[in-house]
């Protein structure tokens, strides 16, 4: 199979990723099992440092909304970080 045909086949038959997956459980941050990069970060920082990290990411996604990814996706991700910093998410 030529590279172009193989790439087309792979993209046409890839499992669909939802925006929700990209916000709540981004595959590119999954490490081992249910362990995510944010879990490692939380474990090595103090609670105060981790809250600062969350607030910083909230601001980052809010400020760059639409510049890198879809604006609504960035705003949803910023809201996820805001809720996590406020202690209102289940993650």
For each residue, the residues with C-beta under 8 A, 3 or more apart:
1: 5 6 9
2: 5 6
3: 6 7
4: 7 8
5: 1 2 8 9
6: 1 2 3 9 10
7: 3 4 10 11
8: 4 5 11 12
9: 1 5 6 12 13
10: 6 7 13 14
11: 7 8 14
12: 8 9
13: 9 10
14: 10 11
15:
16:
17: 21 22 27
18: 21 22
19: 22 23 70 72 73 76
20: 23 24
21: 17 18 24 25 26 27
22: 17 18 19 26 73 77
23: 19 20 26 73 76 77 80
24: 20 21 80 91
25: 21 30 36
26: 21 22 23 29 30
27: 17 21 30
28:
29: 26 36 37 38
30: 25 26 27 35 36
31: 35 36 37 39 40
32: 35
33:
34:
35: 30 31 32 39 40
36: 25 29 30 31 39 40
37: 29 31 40 41
38: 29 41 42 91
39: 31 35 36 42 43
40: 31 35 36 37 43 44
41: 37 38 44 45 50 53
42: 38 39 45 50
43: 39 40
44: 40 41
45: 41 42 49 50 53
46: 49 50
47: 50 51
48: 51 52
49: 45 46 52 53
50: 41 42 45 46 47 53 54
51: 47 48 54 55 85
52: 48 49 55 56
53: 41 45 49 50 56 57
54: 50 51 57 58 81 82 84 85
55: 51 52 58 59 81 82 85
56: 52 53 59 60
57: 53 54 60 61 78 81
58: 54 55 61 62 78 79 81 82 85
59: 55 56 62 63 78
60: 56 57 63 64 78
61: 57 58 64 65 74 75 77 78 81
62: 58 59 65 74 75 78
63: 59 60
64: 60 61 67 68 74
65: 61 62 71 74 75 78
66: 69 70 71 74
67: 64 74
68: 64 74
69: 66 73 74
70: 19 66 73 74
71: 65 66 74 75
72: 19 75 76
73: 19 22 23 69 70 76 77
74: 61 62 64 65 66 67 68 69 70 71 77 78
75: 61 62 65 71 72 78 79
76: 19 23 72 73 79 80
77: 22 23 61 73 74 80 81
78: 57 58 59 60 61 62 65 74 75 81 82
79: 58 75 76 82 83
80: 23 24 76 77 83 84 89
81: 54 55 57 58 61 77 78 84 85
82: 54 55 58 78 79 85 86
83: 79 80 86 88 89
84: 54 80 81 87 88 89 91
85: 51 54 55 58 81 82
86: 82 83
87: 84
88: 83 84
89: 80 83 84
90:
91: 24 38 84
